[in-house]
Amino acid sequence: VDDIGPALDRVSTRTVHELDELRLDWGVSESSLVVRARERGVLSDRQYRAMFRLLNETGRMYGTRPGVPTETPELARDVLAQLATDGYSTTELDALTLLTAENRTSLFGAPEGATAGSRHLTVV
């Protein structure tokens, strides 16, 4: 089993590029690498705070990152599409999701085949 510990020993405020490489190699966020480096005693409290300031200032905390594909949520959309295919009406989907059809479509996309059907949803 590989250990990330020795790689974290190279992390400092002067070598922030190491975080970029470690993020790509290990598939974890740069902020989690900074936390782990502090837990290992590689970074002092002052360096820890400085690293988070640097991550924020350079846009490494939020948003898209090179080399990491953007996730697209699919589960809710697929479940709604299956319910619509199985004959649940738009009204029934509204009741199930507690959203209007317009809100549901903007969040998850339009389910295919949403028509009035013979099945009925019972909320317990």
C-alpha positions in Angstrom: 0.0 0.0 0.0 1.3 3.4 -1.0 1.8 6.0 1.8 1.3 9.7 1.1 3.3 10.7 4.2 6.7 11.1 2.6 5.2 13.1 -0.2 3.6 15.5 2.2 7.0 16.3 3.7 7.8 18.3 0.6 4.8 20.7 1.2 5.4 24.2 2.2 4.2 27.7 1.4 7.2 28.0 -1.0 6.4 24.8 -2.8 2.7 25.1 -3.3 3.2 23.5 -6.8 3.8 20.3 -4.9 0.1 20.4 -3.8 -0.9 20.5 -7.5 1.1 17.4 -8.3 0.0 15.5 -5.2 -3.7 16.4 -5.9 -3.3 14.8 -9.4 -1.4 11.8 -8.1 -3.7 11.0 -5.2 -7.0 12.4 -6.4 -7.8 14.4 -3.3 -8.3 18.1 -2.7 -5.4 20.4 -2.0 -7.1 21.6 1.2 -7.2 18.0 2.5 -3.5 17.7 1.7 -2.8 20.8 3.8 -4.8 19.4 6.7 -3.0 16.1 6.5 0.4 17.9 6.3 -0.4 19.8 9.5 -1.5 16.6 11.2 1.9 15.1 10.4 3.7 18.1 11.8 5.0 19.2 8.5 3.3 22.6 8.7 3.1 24.9 11.8 -0.1 26.7 12.7 1.2 29.8 11.0 2.1 27.9 7.9 -1.2 26.1 7.9 -3.2 29.4 8.0 -0.8 30.8 5.3 -1.4 27.8 3.1 -5.2 28.2 3.3 -4.9 31.9 2.5 -2.7 31.0 -0.5 -5.2 28.3 -1.7 -8.0 30.9 -1.5 -6.1 33.7 -3.2 -5.0 31.4 -6.1 -8.4 29.9 -6.6 -7.4 26.4 -5.6 -10.1 26.0 -2.9 -13.2 26.2 -5.2 -14.1 25.9 -8.8 -12.8 23.7 -11.6 -9.3 22.4 -11.4 -7.1 21.4 -14.3 -6.8 17.6 -14.7 -9.9 16.9 -12.7 -13.1 16.2 -14.6 -16.2 18.1 -13.5 -18.8 15.8 -11.9 -22.3 15.8 -13.3 -24.9 14.4 -11.0 -26.9 11.7 -12.6 -28.7 9.6 -10.0 -31.7 11.9 -9.3 -32.1 12.6 -13.0 -32.1 8.9 -13.8 -34.6 8.1 -11.0 -37.0 10.8 -12.2 -36.6 9.6 -15.8 -37.4 6.0 -14.7 -40.5 7.1 -12.8 -41.7 9.1 -15.8 -41.1 6.1 -18.0 -43.0 3.9 -15.6 -46.0 6.1 -16.0 -45.9 8.6 -13.2 -47.5 11.9 -14.2 -46.0 15.3 -13.8 -48.4 16.0 -10.9 -47.2 12.8 -9.2 -43.6 13.7 -9.7 -44.3 17.2 -8.3 -45.7 15.6 -5.2 -42.8 13.1 -4.9 -40.1 15.7 -5.2 -41.9 18.6 -3.6 -40.9 20.7 -6.6 -42.8 22.2 -9.4 -42.1 20.7 -12.8 -40.2 23.9 -13.8 -37.9 23.7 -10.7 -37.4 20.0 -11.1 -36.4 20.5 -14.8 -34.0 23.3 -14.0 -32.3 21.1 -11.3 -32.3 17.7 -12.8 -33.3 18.1 -16.5 -36.5 17.0 -18.1 -37.5 13.4 -17.5 -38.4 11.6 -20.6 -41.9 10.3 -21.1 -43.6 12.2 -18.2 -47.2 11.4 -19.0 -50.4 10.6 -17.1 -50.2 7.0 -16.2 -52.1 4.4 -14.3 -49.6 4.1 -11.4 -50.1 6.2 -8.3 -47.6 7.3 -5.8 -48.5 6.8 -2.1 -46.6 8.9 0.4 -46.4 7.2 3.8 
